[in-house]
């Protein structure tokens, strides 16, 4: 995925009235939390944020440029979204410590049409998420388990996943992600 960059500006005004003024000017109130728990009040352009928000996953690092200074790698932690107006109202960013490994639970996406299914079997899905530990820069955007080569009575286990270097799987290696079983 391409490097996502988002421009932000520092702000000092707080409260509902200040947030309303910020939204009226086409910007979103935001807060960035660092690894020490300190909070920095910001605002971001609503249109620019929406473009980034629609392409980013929970583990996508976004380069947040605050007041034109060097970009800080952040994760989009949460957003307050209004379904009636179809707009974001507020966003929280988290800037992880780049030298400290993170433990993250990620969904495993099962993709492909197994050989065993074409031979009359049925695809059974096992665990849906795995826990990994890595530095923020090594976080995968998504984890895809390709089951195309699974034959009848074959299993795809956690240890069979091809993850990048620097990623340690915390979940048990023998946990089954998918299996092809014969129909009864």
PyMOL commands that set and color helices and strands:
alter all, ss='L'
color gray80, all
select helices_A, chain A and resi 16-24+46-55+115-118+136-138+158-160
alter helices_A, ss='H'
color red, helices_A
select strands_A, chain A and resi 4-10+27-34+39-45+62-66+72-82+87-95+102-111+121-125+129-134+143-146+155-157+168-169+176-182
alter strands_A, ss='S'
color yellow, strands_A
deselect
rebuild
show_as cartoon
